[in-house]
Structures are given as structure tokens and as C-alpha cells.
Amino acid sequence: MNYLNISYPDVNNGSGCRVTLWVAGCPHHCPECHNPESWDFNNGNTFTEKEIYDILEISKLDYITGLTISGGDPLVENNYETLLNFLNIITTLQDSSFNTNCKLKKTIWLYTGYVW
């Protein structure tokens, strides 16, 4: 999975002050899309453990109320497995390599082109 950016503090993509992961790739190509540069799956950089660690560290900040995942479309087949692994780490925080001992207790918002 590629990502375009990790932005914070972000007050435009969910309630409160958030950290937002911008995932690359979207096959929907919706008319009037506000982020058409995210359509190409090859744009951006490879999403690795470093980015997961960075998001976890940012999420620990008291003023960060949650995580937003946007794009592109995070739920398309090209991104799904990596995204699921990332969310498992975020929600359980059981990976000792991140040296964190507490639940983050942050909300997670995910924007997709699929129907809710």
C-alpha cells in the first residue's frame, strides 16, 4: 500500500484534532472528487512499519482525539490487507516493538467510496 501523506493536527477530517493517513489509490474516480491526485496507486511512498510507528507516536499526543484514514480509497483490494494489519496494531497495541503499554482510546474514522 502506498500513502500520500500523514497530516496532523487535522481538524477537517473528523471530530476534534486528528492525525490523518492519506492512502493512495482509488478506482471509483467519482465526479467532482476533491482529491483526484489520490487515484493513482503508484503515487506517494510505501507504507511501512516506520509510518505505523509515527502514527502511534502522534496518536499519543493528548490533543489528538483520533485517527482518520482517507485517500484514495483505503478499502480497495490493493490496500485492504496492509490497512487491516495496520488497524489491528492500532486497536490492540500488542506489538512490543512499538514500546507502548496503554490503550490509545482514540476514535477511528475511515472514508471510503463504498456504501455504508
Jmol script that loads the backbone (N, CA, C; Angstrom):
load data "model"
ATOM      1  N   MET A   1       0.847  -1.170   0.000  1.00  0.00           N
ATOM      2  CA  MET A   1       0.000   0.000   0.000  1.00  0.00           C
ATOM      3  C   MET A   1       0.894   1.235   0.000  1.00  0.00           C
ATOM      4  N   ASN A   2       0.524   2.198  -0.810  1.00  0.00           N
ATOM      5  CA  ASN A   2       1.205   3.481  -0.798  1.00  0.00           C
ATOM      6  C   ASN A   2       0.348   4.500  -0.065  1.00  0.00           C
ATOM      7  N   TYR A   3       1.017   5.510   0.455  1.00  0.00           N
ATOM      8  CA  TYR A   3       0.298   6.601   1.106  1.00  0.00           C
ATOM      9  C   TYR A   3       0.836   7.917   0.562  1.00  0.00           C
ATOM     10  N   LEU A   4      -0.014   8.932   0.599  1.00  0.00           N
ATOM     11  CA  LEU A   4       0.355  10.244   0.077  1.00  0.00           C
ATOM     12  C   LEU A   4       0.889  11.155   1.164  1.00  0.00           C
ATOM     13  N   ASN A   5       0.318  11.064   2.363  1.00  0.00           N
ATOM     14  CA  ASN A   5       0.703  11.973   3.432  1.00  0.00           C
ATOM     15  C   ASN A   5       0.157  11.476   4.761  1.00  0.00           C
ATOM     16  N   ILE A   6       0.798  11.898   5.824  1.00  0.00           N
ATOM     17  CA  ILE A   6       0.280  11.763   7.177  1.00  0.00           C
ATOM     18  C   ILE A   6       0.206  13.187   7.704  1.00  0.00           C
ATOM     19  N   SER A   7      -1.003  13.672   7.971  1.00  0.00           N
ATOM     20  CA  SER A   7      -1.151  15.070   8.375  1.00  0.00           C
ATOM     21  C   SER A   7      -1.706  15.175   9.792  1.00  0.00           C
ATOM     22  N   TYR A   8      -1.174  16.126  10.529  1.00  0.00           N
ATOM     23  CA  TYR A   8      -1.666  16.460  11.865  1.00  0.00           C
ATOM     24  C   TYR A   8      -1.110  17.817  12.250  1.00  0.00           C
ATOM     25  N   PRO A   9      -1.729  18.557  13.094  1.00  0.00           N
ATOM     26  CA  PRO A   9      -3.098  18.324  13.551  1.00  0.00           C
ATOM     27  C   PRO A   9      -4.079  18.626  12.427  1.00  0.00           C
ATOM     28  N   ASP A  10      -5.075  17.795  12.281  1.00  0.00           N
ATOM     29  CA  ASP A  10      -6.066  17.904  11.221  1.00  0.00           C
ATOM     30  C   ASP A  10      -7.439  18.087  11.859  1.00  0.00           C
ATOM     31  N   VAL A  11      -8.077  19.201  11.576  1.00  0.00           N
ATOM     32  CA  VAL A  11      -9.406  19.468  12.128  1.00  0.00           C
ATOM     33  C   VAL A  11     -10.483  19.421  11.037  1.00  0.00           C
ATOM     34  N   ASN A  12     -10.119  19.008   9.829  1.00  0.00           N
ATOM     35  CA  ASN A  12     -11.054  18.992   8.706  1.00  0.00           C
ATOM     36  C   ASN A  12     -11.608  17.615   8.366  1.00  0.00           C
ATOM     37  N   ASN A  13     -11.084  16.564   8.963  1.00  0.00           N
ATOM     38  CA  ASN A  13     -11.438  15.207   8.532  1.00  0.00           C
ATOM     39  C   ASN A  13     -11.926  14.339   9.680  1.00  0.00           C
ATOM     40  N   GLY A  14     -12.822  14.890  10.478  1.00  0.00           N
ATOM     41  CA  GLY A  14     -13.394  14.179  11.609  1.00  0.00           C
ATOM     42  C   GLY A  14     -13.537  15.118  12.789  1.00  0.00           C
ATOM     43  N   SER A  15     -14.108  14.609  13.858  1.00  0.00           N
ATOM     44  CA  SER A  15     -14.334  15.460  15.030  1.00  0.00           C
ATOM     45  C   SER A  15     -13.043  15.633  15.821  1.00  0.00           C
ATOM     46  N   GLY A  16     -12.852  16.818  16.327  1.00  0.00           N
ATOM     47  CA  GLY A  16     -11.678  17.108  17.141  1.00  0.00           C
ATOM     48  C   GLY A  16     -10.432  17.309  16.304  1.00  0.00           C
ATOM     49  N   CYS A  17      -9.315  17.154  16.953  1.00  0.00           N
ATOM     50  CA  CYS A  17      -7.999  17.333  16.349  1.00  0.00           C
ATOM     51  C   CYS A  17      -7.417  15.950  16.091  1.00  0.00           C
ATOM     52  N   ARG A  18      -7.113  15.624  14.844  1.00  0.00           N
ATOM     53  CA  ARG A  18      -6.817  14.241  14.465  1.00  0.00           C
ATOM     54  C   ARG A  18      -5.486  14.111  13.735  1.00  0.00           C
ATOM     55  N   VAL A  19      -5.049  12.879  13.566  1.00  0.00           N
ATOM     56  CA  VAL A  19      -3.982  12.541  12.645  1.00  0.00           C
ATOM     57  C   VAL A  19      -4.659  11.819  11.475  1.00  0.00           C
ATOM     58  N   THR A  20      -4.300  12.199  10.243  1.00  0.00           N
ATOM     59  CA  THR A  20      -4.948  11.626   9.064  1.00  0.00           C
ATOM     60  C   THR A  20      -3.921  10.942   8.172  1.00  0.00           C
ATOM     61  N   LEU A  21      -4.222   9.701   7.821  1.00  0.00           N
ATOM     62  CA  LEU A  21      -3.438   8.929   6.858  1.00  0.00           C
ATOM     63  C   LEU A  21      -4.143   9.021   5.508  1.00  0.00           C
ATOM     64  N   TRP A  22      -3.419   9.538   4.512  1.00  0.00           N
ATOM     65  CA  TRP A  22      -3.947   9.680   3.160  1.00  0.00           C
ATOM     66  C   TRP A  22      -3.413   8.533   2.301  1.00  0.00           C
ATOM     67  N   VAL A  23      -4.259   7.568   2.014  1.00  0.00           N
ATOM     68  CA  VAL A  23      -3.897   6.363   1.266  1.00  0.00           C
ATOM     69  C   VAL A  23      -3.973   6.635  -0.234  1.00  0.00           C
ATOM     70  N   ALA A  24      -3.024   6.085  -0.985  1.00  0.00           N
ATOM     71  CA  ALA A  24      -3.011   6.234  -2.451  1.00  0.00           C
ATOM     72  C   ALA A  24      -3.840   5.138  -3.096  1.00  0.00           C
ATOM     73  N   GLY A  25      -4.536   5.511  -4.151  1.00  0.00           N
ATOM     74  CA  GLY A  25      -5.245   4.546  -4.978  1.00  0.00           C
ATOM     75  C   GLY A  25      -6.743   4.581  -4.818  1.00  0.00           C
ATOM     76  N   CYS A  26      -7.433   4.770  -5.938  1.00  0.00           N
ATOM     77  CA  CYS A  26      -8.896   4.745  -5.933  1.00  0.00           C
ATOM     78  C   CYS A  26      -9.404   4.460  -7.337  1.00  0.00           C
ATOM     79  N   PRO A  27     -10.168   3.384  -7.504  1.00  0.00           N
ATOM     80  CA  PRO A  27     -10.711   3.060  -8.824  1.00  0.00           C
ATOM     81  C   PRO A  27     -12.047   3.737  -9.113  1.00  0.00           C
ATOM     82  N   HIS A  28     -12.646   4.402  -8.129  1.00  0.00           N
ATOM     83  CA  HIS A  28     -14.001   4.942  -8.287  1.00  0.00           C
ATOM     84  C   HIS A  28     -14.055   6.164  -9.207  1.00  0.00           C
ATOM     85  N   HIS A  29     -13.027   7.028  -9.108  1.00  0.00           N
ATOM     86  CA  HIS A  29     -12.960   8.241  -9.933  1.00  0.00           C
ATOM     87  C   HIS A  29     -14.283   9.007  -9.919  1.00  0.00           C
ATOM     88  N   CYS A  30     -14.743   9.295  -8.723  1.00  0.00           N
ATOM     89  CA  CYS A  30     -16.026   9.995  -8.547  1.00  0.00           C
ATOM     90  C   CYS A  30     -15.991  11.371  -9.191  1.00  0.00           C
ATOM     91  N   PRO A  31     -17.092  11.770  -9.837  1.00  0.00           N
ATOM     92  CA  PRO A  31     -17.178  13.128 -10.371  1.00  0.00           C
ATOM     93  C   PRO A  31     -17.014  14.143  -9.237  1.00  0.00           C
ATOM     94  N   GLU A  32     -16.312  15.211  -9.510  1.00  0.00           N
ATOM     95  CA  GLU A  32     -16.075  16.278  -8.538  1.00  0.00           C
ATOM     96  C   GLU A  32     -15.290  15.801  -7.308  1.00  0.00           C
ATOM     97  N   CYS A  33     -14.489  14.760  -7.462  1.00  0.00           N
ATOM     98  CA  CYS A  33     -13.627  14.280  -6.368  1.00  0.00           C
ATOM     99  C   CYS A  33     -12.740  15.426  -5.897  1.00  0.00           C
ATOM    100  N   HIS A  34     -12.629  15.600  -4.592  1.00  0.00           N
ATOM    101  CA  HIS A  34     -11.793  16.685  -4.059  1.00  0.00           C
ATOM    102  C   HIS A  34     -10.324  16.285  -3.969  1.00  0.00           C
ATOM    103  N   ASN A  35      -9.994  15.036  -4.312  1.00  0.00           N
ATOM    104  CA  ASN A  35      -8.627  14.563  -4.162  1.00  0.00           C
ATOM    105  C   ASN A  35      -8.231  13.636  -5.328  1.00  0.00           C
ATOM    106  N   PRO A  36      -8.368  14.068  -6.586  1.00  0.00           N
ATOM    107  CA  PRO A  36      -8.080  13.174  -7.713  1.00  0.00           C
ATOM    108  C   PRO A  36      -6.622  12.739  -7.809  1.00  0.00           C
ATOM    109  N   GLU A  37      -5.701  13.480  -7.204  1.00  0.00           N
ATOM    110  CA  GLU A  37      -4.296  13.048  -7.211  1.00  0.00           C
ATOM    111  C   GLU A  37      -4.098  11.757  -6.417  1.00  0.00           C
ATOM    112  N   SER A  38      -5.112  11.368  -5.648  1.00  0.00           N
ATOM    113  CA  SER A  38      -5.021  10.135  -4.866  1.00  0.00           C
ATOM    114  C   SER A  38      -5.469   8.906  -5.649  1.00  0.00           C
ATOM    115  N   TRP A  39      -5.933   9.069  -6.873  1.00  0.00           N
ATOM    116  CA  TRP A  39      -6.442   7.942  -7.640  1.00  0.00           C
ATOM    117  C   TRP A  39      -5.358   6.942  -8.022  1.00  0.00           C
ATOM    118  N   ASP A  40      -4.156   7.386  -8.282  1.00  0.00           N
ATOM    119  CA  ASP A  40      -3.070   6.530  -8.772  1.00  0.00           C
ATOM    120  C   ASP A  40      -2.468   5.728  -7.616  1.00  0.00           C
ATOM    121  N   PHE A  41      -2.524   4.407  -7.718  1.00  0.00           N
ATOM    122  CA  PHE A  41      -1.987   3.521  -6.678  1.00  0.00           C
ATOM    123  C   PHE A  41      -0.474   3.643  -6.540  1.00  0.00           C
ATOM    124  N   ASN A  42       0.191   4.167  -7.570  1.00  0.00           N
ATOM    125  CA  ASN A  42       1.650   4.284  -7.535  1.00  0.00           C
ATOM    126  C   ASN A  42       2.138   5.604  -6.966  1.00  0.00           C
ATOM    127  N   ASN A  43       1.247   6.533  -6.707  1.00  0.00           N
ATOM    128  CA  ASN A  43       1.644   7.813  -6.112  1.00  0.00           C
ATOM    129  C   ASN A  43       2.094   7.616  -4.663  1.00  0.00           C
ATOM    130  N   GLY A  44       2.883   8.540  -4.190  1.00  0.00           N
ATOM    131  CA  GLY A  44       3.280   8.537  -2.787  1.00  0.00           C
ATOM    132  C   GLY A  44       4.423   7.597  -2.483  1.00  0.00           C
ATOM    133  N   ASN A  45       4.446   7.142  -1.238  1.00  0.00           N
ATOM    134  CA  ASN A  45       5.512   6.280  -0.723  1.00  0.00           C
ATOM    135  C   ASN A  45       4.932   5.000  -0.148  1.00  0.00           C
ATOM    136  N   THR A  46       5.773   3.993  -0.027  1.00  0.00           N
ATOM    137  CA  THR A  46       5.345   2.725   0.556  1.00  0.00           C
ATOM    138  C   THR A  46       5.059   2.897   2.041  1.00  0.00           C
ATOM    139  N   PHE A  47       3.923   2.377   2.486  1.00  0.00           N
ATOM    140  CA  PHE A  47       3.521   2.419   3.885  1.00  0.00           C
ATOM    141  C   PHE A  47       4.239   1.287   4.618  1.00  0.00           C
ATOM    142  N   THR A  48       5.107   1.641   5.581  1.00  0.00           N
ATOM    143  CA  THR A  48       5.950   0.664   6.278  1.00  0.00           C
ATOM    144  C   THR A  48       5.743   0.751   7.786  1.00  0.00           C
ATOM    145  N   GLU A  49       6.508  -0.045   8.521  1.00  0.00           N
ATOM    146  CA  GLU A  49       6.459  -0.005   9.985  1.00  0.00           C
ATOM    147  C   GLU A  49       6.840   1.365  10.526  1.00  0.00           C
ATOM    148  N   LYS A  50       7.699   2.092   9.820  1.00  0.00           N
ATOM    149  CA  LYS A  50       8.076   3.432  10.267  1.00  0.00           C
ATOM    150  C   LYS A  50       6.858   4.345  10.333  1.00  0.00           C
ATOM    151  N   GLU A  51       6.010   4.299   9.306  1.00  0.00           N
ATOM    152  CA  GLU A  51       4.811   5.134   9.293  1.00  0.00           C
ATOM    153  C   GLU A  51       3.834   4.704  10.388  1.00  0.00           C
ATOM    154  N   ILE A  52       3.728   3.395  10.617  1.00  0.00           N
ATOM    155  CA  ILE A  52       2.875   2.917  11.707  1.00  0.00           C
ATOM    156  C   ILE A  52       3.382   3.473  13.032  1.00  0.00           C
ATOM    157  N   TYR A  53       4.670   3.382  13.256  1.00  0.00           N
ATOM    158  CA  TYR A  53       5.267   3.914  14.483  1.00  0.00           C
ATOM    159  C   TYR A  53       5.007   5.421  14.606  1.00  0.00           C
ATOM    160  N   ASP A  54       5.215   6.161  13.515  1.00  0.00           N
ATOM    161  CA  ASP A  54       4.988   7.607  13.535  1.00  0.00           C
ATOM    162  C   ASP A  54       3.540   7.935  13.909  1.00  0.00           C
ATOM    163  N   ILE A  55       2.582   7.226  13.312  1.00  0.00           N
ATOM    164  CA  ILE A  55       1.169   7.467  13.616  1.00  0.00           C
ATOM    165  C   ILE A  55       0.870   7.139  15.073  1.00  0.00           C
ATOM    166  N   LEU A  56       1.441   6.053  15.588  1.00  0.00           N
ATOM    167  CA  LEU A  56       1.248   5.715  17.003  1.00  0.00           C
ATOM    168  C   LEU A  56       1.804   6.800  17.914  1.00  0.00           C
ATOM    169  N   GLU A  57       2.963   7.306  17.614  1.00  0.00           N
ATOM    170  CA  GLU A  57       3.574   8.358  18.435  1.00  0.00           C
ATOM    171  C   GLU A  57       2.742   9.638  18.391  1.00  0.00           C
ATOM    172  N   ILE A  58       2.277  10.011  17.205  1.00  0.00           N
ATOM    173  CA  ILE A  58       1.426  11.194  17.078  1.00  0.00           C
ATOM    174  C   ILE A  58       0.126  10.980  17.851  1.00  0.00           C
ATOM    175  N   SER A  59      -0.437   9.781  17.762  1.00  0.00           N
ATOM    176  CA  SER A  59      -1.703   9.477  18.419  1.00  0.00           C
ATOM    177  C   SER A  59      -1.613   9.562  19.941  1.00  0.00           C
ATOM    178  N   LYS A  60      -0.440   9.414  20.484  1.00  0.00           N
ATOM    179  CA  LYS A  60      -0.258   9.508  21.935  1.00  0.00           C
ATOM    180  C   LYS A  60      -0.391  10.937  22.454  1.00  0.00           C
ATOM    181  N   LEU A  61      -0.277  11.921  21.570  1.00  0.00           N
ATOM    182  CA  LEU A  61      -0.383  13.307  21.998  1.00  0.00           C
ATOM    183  C   LEU A  61      -1.772  13.565  22.580  1.00  0.00           C
ATOM    184  N   ASP A  62      -1.835  14.248  23.716  1.00  0.00           N
ATOM    185  CA  ASP A  62      -3.105  14.473  24.404  1.00  0.00           C
ATOM    186  C   ASP A  62      -4.137  15.171  23.534  1.00  0.00           C
ATOM    187  N   TYR A  63      -3.707  16.111  22.702  1.00  0.00           N
ATOM    188  CA  TYR A  63      -4.664  16.887  21.925  1.00  0.00           C
ATOM    189  C   TYR A  63      -5.173  16.164  20.673  1.00  0.00           C
ATOM    190  N   ILE A  64      -4.604  15.011  20.344  1.00  0.00           N
ATOM    191  CA  ILE A  64      -5.085  14.227  19.206  1.00  0.00           C
ATOM    192  C   ILE A  64      -6.246  13.353  19.685  1.00  0.00           C
ATOM    193  N   THR A  65      -7.435  13.588  19.107  1.00  0.00           N
ATOM    194  CA  THR A  65      -8.626  12.860  19.542  1.00  0.00           C
ATOM    195  C   THR A  65      -8.876  11.584  18.749  1.00  0.00           C
ATOM    196  N   GLY A  66      -8.207  11.435  17.596  1.00  0.00           N
ATOM    197  CA  GLY A  66      -8.442  10.235  16.823  1.00  0.00           C
ATOM    198  C   GLY A  66      -7.628  10.161  15.549  1.00  0.00           C
ATOM    199  N   LEU A  67      -7.877   9.088  14.833  1.00  0.00           N
ATOM    200  CA  LEU A  67      -7.211   8.780  13.573  1.00  0.00           C
ATOM    201  C   LEU A  67      -8.252   8.780  12.463  1.00  0.00           C
ATOM    202  N   THR A  68      -7.947   9.433  11.358  1.00  0.00           N
ATOM    203  CA  THR A  68      -8.784   9.384  10.171  1.00  0.00           C
ATOM    204  C   THR A  68      -7.981   8.741   9.051  1.00  0.00           C
ATOM    205  N   ILE A  69      -8.624   7.841   8.327  1.00  0.00           N
ATOM    206  CA  ILE A  69      -7.992   7.193   7.181  1.00  0.00           C
ATOM    207  C   ILE A  69      -8.803   7.592   5.957  1.00  0.00           C
ATOM    208  N   SER A  70      -8.135   8.225   4.994  1.00  0.00           N
ATOM    209  CA  SER A  70      -8.807   8.740   3.810  1.00  0.00           C
ATOM    210  C   SER A  70      -7.953   8.409   2.598  1.00  0.00           C
ATOM    211  N   GLY A  71      -8.238   9.017   1.501  1.00  0.00           N
ATOM    212  CA  GLY A  71      -7.433   8.741   0.328  1.00  0.00           C
ATOM    213  C   GLY A  71      -7.909   9.540  -0.842  1.00  0.00           C
ATOM    214  N   GLY A  72      -7.807   8.820  -1.886  1.00  0.00           N
ATOM    215  CA  GLY A  72      -7.959   7.473  -2.354  1.00  0.00           C
ATOM    216  C   GLY A  72      -9.076   6.758  -1.612  1.00  0.00           C
ATOM    217  N   ASP A  73      -9.038   5.462  -1.789  1.00  0.00           N
ATOM    218  CA  ASP A  73      -9.987   4.613  -1.075  1.00  0.00           C
ATOM    219  C   ASP A  73      -9.227   3.540  -0.319  1.00  0.00           C
ATOM    220  N   PRO A  74      -9.188   3.648   1.011  1.00  0.00           N
ATOM    221  CA  PRO A  74      -8.439   2.697   1.820  1.00  0.00           C
ATOM    222  C   PRO A  74      -8.952   1.264   1.729  1.00  0.00           C
ATOM    223  N   LEU A  75     -10.212   1.061   1.321  1.00  0.00           N
ATOM    224  CA  LEU A  75     -10.786  -0.279   1.354  1.00  0.00           C
ATOM    225  C   LEU A  75     -10.732  -1.041   0.041  1.00  0.00           C
ATOM    226  N   VAL A  76     -10.049  -0.504  -0.963  1.00  0.00           N
ATOM    227  CA  VAL A  76      -9.946  -1.257  -2.209  1.00  0.00           C
ATOM    228  C   VAL A  76      -8.974  -2.421  -2.029  1.00  0.00           C
ATOM    229  N   GLU A  77      -9.112  -3.410  -2.883  1.00  0.00           N
ATOM    230  CA  GLU A  77      -8.351  -4.659  -2.752  1.00  0.00           C
ATOM    231  C   GLU A  77      -6.851  -4.438  -2.635  1.00  0.00           C
ATOM    232  N   ASN A  78      -6.294  -3.492  -3.386  1.00  0.00           N
ATOM    233  CA  ASN A  78      -4.852  -3.243  -3.354  1.00  0.00           C
ATOM    234  C   ASN A  78      -4.366  -2.808  -1.972  1.00  0.00           C
ATOM    235  N   ASN A  79      -5.232  -2.182  -1.190  1.00  0.00           N
ATOM    236  CA  ASN A  79      -4.844  -1.610   0.105  1.00  0.00           C
ATOM    237  C   ASN A  79      -5.335  -2.415   1.297  1.00  0.00           C
ATOM    238  N   TYR A  80      -6.293  -3.291   1.079  1.00  0.00           N
ATOM    239  CA  TYR A  80      -7.042  -3.896   2.178  1.00  0.00           C
ATOM    240  C   TYR A  80      -6.176  -4.644   3.190  1.00  0.00           C
ATOM    241  N   GLU A  81      -5.296  -5.520   2.739  1.00  0.00           N
ATOM    242  CA  GLU A  81      -4.509  -6.341   3.663  1.00  0.00           C
ATOM    243  C   GLU A  81      -3.591  -5.485   4.536  1.00  0.00           C
ATOM    244  N   THR A  82      -2.889  -4.550   3.933  1.00  0.00           N
ATOM    245  CA  THR A  82      -1.998  -3.666   4.696  1.00  0.00           C
ATOM    246  C   THR A  82      -2.800  -2.827   5.671  1.00  0.00           C
ATOM    247  N   LEU A  83      -3.934  -2.308   5.223  1.00  0.00           N
ATOM    248  CA  LEU A  83      -4.770  -1.496   6.095  1.00  0.00           C
ATOM    249  C   LEU A  83      -5.298  -2.307   7.276  1.00  0.00           C
ATOM    250  N   LEU A  84      -5.735  -3.525   7.021  1.00  0.00           N
ATOM    251  CA  LEU A  84      -6.237  -4.380   8.100  1.00  0.00           C
ATOM    252  C   LEU A  84      -5.145  -4.657   9.129  1.00  0.00           C
ATOM    253  N   ASN A  85      -3.939  -4.957   8.674  1.00  0.00           N
ATOM    254  CA  ASN A  85      -2.828  -5.181   9.599  1.00  0.00           C
ATOM    255  C   ASN A  85      -2.538  -3.930  10.426  1.00  0.00           C
ATOM    256  N   PHE A  86      -2.550  -2.773   9.779  1.00  0.00           N
ATOM    257  CA  PHE A  86      -2.336  -1.502  10.464  1.00  0.00           C
ATOM    258  C   PHE A  86      -3.405  -1.273  11.537  1.00  0.00           C
ATOM    259  N   LEU A  87      -4.665  -1.480  11.177  1.00  0.00           N
ATOM    260  CA  LEU A  87      -5.748  -1.268  12.139  1.00  0.00           C
ATOM    261  C   LEU A  87      -5.689  -2.249  13.291  1.00  0.00           C
ATOM    262  N   ASN A  88      -5.262  -3.479  13.032  1.00  0.00           N
ATOM    263  CA  ASN A  88      -5.088  -4.443  14.127  1.00  0.00           C
ATOM    264  C   ASN A  88      -4.042  -3.958  15.117  1.00  0.00           C
ATOM    265  N   ILE A  89      -2.956  -3.399  14.625  1.00  0.00           N
ATOM    266  CA  ILE A  89      -1.919  -2.856  15.508  1.00  0.00           C
ATOM    267  C   ILE A  89      -2.456  -1.665  16.291  1.00  0.00           C
ATOM    268  N   ILE A  90      -3.113  -0.759  15.597  1.00  0.00           N
ATOM    269  CA  ILE A  90      -3.637   0.443  16.242  1.00  0.00           C
ATOM    270  C   ILE A  90      -4.646   0.080  17.335  1.00  0.00           C
ATOM    271  N   THR A  91      -5.529  -0.861  17.057  1.00  0.00           N
ATOM    272  CA  THR A  91      -6.599  -1.150  18.010  1.00  0.00           C
ATOM    273  C   THR A  91      -6.169  -2.054  19.156  1.00  0.00           C
ATOM    274  N   THR A  92      -5.160  -2.851  18.968  1.00  0.00           N
ATOM    275  CA  THR A  92      -4.746  -3.745  20.056  1.00  0.00           C
ATOM    276  C   THR A  92      -3.469  -3.312  20.740  1.00  0.00           C
ATOM    277  N   LEU A  93      -2.598  -2.639  20.011  1.00  0.00           N
ATOM    278  CA  LEU A  93      -1.296  -2.200  20.539  1.00  0.00           C
ATOM    279  C   LEU A  93      -0.551  -3.329  21.246  1.00  0.00           C
ATOM    280  N   GLN A  94      -0.581  -4.499  20.639  1.00  0.00           N
ATOM    281  CA  GLN A  94       0.094  -5.646  21.240  1.00  0.00           C
ATOM    282  C   GLN A  94       1.498  -5.854  20.701  1.00  0.00           C
ATOM    283  N   ASP A  95       1.892  -5.091  19.718  1.00  0.00           N
ATOM    284  CA  ASP A  95       3.212  -5.260  19.134  1.00  0.00           C
ATOM    285  C   ASP A  95       4.242  -4.569  20.016  1.00  0.00           C
ATOM    286  N   SER A  96       5.070  -5.326  20.701  1.00  0.00           N
ATOM    287  CA  SER A  96       6.027  -4.756  21.657  1.00  0.00           C
ATOM    288  C   SER A  96       7.090  -3.891  20.991  1.00  0.00           C
ATOM    289  N   SER A  97       7.244  -4.009  19.669  1.00  0.00           N
ATOM    290  CA  SER A  97       8.264  -3.189  19.003  1.00  0.00           C
ATOM    291  C   SER A  97       7.904  -1.710  19.038  1.00  0.00           C
ATOM    292  N   PHE A  98       6.640  -1.404  19.341  1.00  0.00           N
ATOM    293  CA  PHE A  98       6.234  -0.006  19.431  1.00  0.00           C
ATOM    294  C   PHE A  98       6.374   0.530  20.851  1.00  0.00           C
ATOM    295  N   ASN A  99       6.781  -0.327  21.784  1.00  0.00           N
ATOM    296  CA  ASN A  99       7.095   0.094  23.147  1.00  0.00           C
ATOM    297  C   ASN A  99       5.991   0.962  23.743  1.00  0.00           C
ATOM    298  N   THR A 100       4.769   0.500  23.632  1.00  0.00           N
ATOM    299  CA  THR A 100       3.654   1.236  24.214  1.00  0.00           C
ATOM    300  C   THR A 100       2.861   0.304  25.117  1.00  0.00           C
ATOM    301  N   ASN A 101       2.470   0.782  26.255  1.00  0.00           N
ATOM    302  CA  ASN A 101       1.833  -0.065  27.258  1.00  0.00           C
ATOM    303  C   ASN A 101       0.393   0.317  27.546  1.00  0.00           C
ATOM    304  N   CYS A 102      -0.162   1.287  26.838  1.00  0.00           N
ATOM    305  CA  CYS A 102      -1.506   1.732  27.166  1.00  0.00           C
ATOM    306  C   CYS A 102      -2.379   1.762  25.923  1.00  0.00           C
ATOM    307  N   LYS A 103      -3.674   1.640  26.141  1.00  0.00           N
ATOM    308  CA  LYS A 103      -4.636   1.807  25.052  1.00  0.00           C
ATOM    309  C   LYS A 103      -4.700   3.276  24.695  1.00  0.00           C
ATOM    310  N   LEU A 104      -4.784   3.565  23.422  1.00  0.00           N
ATOM    311  CA  LEU A 104      -4.822   4.961  22.995  1.00  0.00           C
ATOM    312  C   LEU A 104      -6.171   5.618  23.263  1.00  0.00           C
ATOM    313  N   LYS A 105      -7.251   4.839  23.203  1.00  0.00           N
ATOM    314  CA  LYS A 105      -8.603   5.361  23.419  1.00  0.00           C
ATOM    315  C   LYS A 105      -8.897   6.530  22.485  1.00  0.00           C
ATOM    316  N   LYS A 106      -8.629   6.336  21.223  1.00  0.00           N
ATOM    317  CA  LYS A 106      -8.884   7.334  20.189  1.00  0.00           C
ATOM    318  C   LYS A 106      -9.944   6.791  19.239  1.00  0.00           C
ATOM    319  N   THR A 107     -10.700   7.689  18.620  1.00  0.00           N
ATOM    320  CA  THR A 107     -11.677   7.260  17.629  1.00  0.00           C
ATOM    321  C   THR A 107     -10.976   7.042  16.290  1.00  0.00           C
ATOM    322  N   ILE A 108     -11.574   6.192  15.464  1.00  0.00           N
ATOM    323  CA  ILE A 108     -11.050   5.937  14.125  1.00  0.00           C
ATOM    324  C   ILE A 108     -12.171   6.200  13.128  1.00  0.00           C
ATOM    325  N   TRP A 109     -11.901   7.100  12.197  1.00  0.00           N
ATOM    326  CA  TRP A 109     -12.826   7.385  11.097  1.00  0.00           C
ATOM    327  C   TRP A 109     -12.172   6.889   9.816  1.00  0.00           C
ATOM    328  N   LEU A 110     -12.969   6.301   8.925  1.00  0.00           N
ATOM    329  CA  LEU A 110     -12.456   5.799   7.658  1.00  0.00           C
ATOM    330  C   LEU A 110     -13.384   6.229   6.535  1.00  0.00           C
ATOM    331  N   TYR A 111     -12.830   6.940   5.553  1.00  0.00           N
ATOM    332  CA  TYR A 111     -13.609   7.375   4.402  1.00  0.00           C
ATOM    333  C   TYR A 111     -13.382   6.418   3.236  1.00  0.00           C
ATOM    334  N   THR A 112     -14.474   5.981   2.612  1.00  0.00           N
ATOM    335  CA  THR A 112     -14.409   5.052   1.506  1.00  0.00           C
ATOM    336  C   THR A 112     -15.431   5.438   0.447  1.00  0.00           C
ATOM    337  N   GLY A 113     -15.245   4.933  -0.756  1.00  0.00           N
ATOM    338  CA  GLY A 113     -16.205   5.162  -1.826  1.00  0.00           C
ATOM    339  C   GLY A 113     -17.308   4.119  -1.858  1.00  0.00           C
ATOM    340  N   TYR A 114     -17.259   3.175  -0.919  1.00  0.00           N
ATOM    341  CA  TYR A 114     -18.285   2.149  -0.868  1.00  0.00           C
ATOM    342  C   TYR A 114     -19.461   2.631  -0.009  1.00  0.00           C
ATOM    343  N   VAL A 115     -20.589   1.983  -0.159  1.00  0.00           N
ATOM    344  CA  VAL A 115     -21.795   2.347   0.588  1.00  0.00           C
ATOM    345  C   VAL A 115     -21.677   1.864   2.019  1.00  0.00           C
ATOM    346  N   TRP A 116     -22.094   2.690   2.962  1.00  0.00           N
ATOM    347  CA  TRP A 116     -22.056   2.338   4.392  1.00  0.00           C
ATOM    348  C   TRP A 116     -23.082   1.302   4.680  1.00  0.00           C
TER     349      TRP A 116
END
end "model"
wireframe off; spacefill off
backbone 0.3
color backbone group
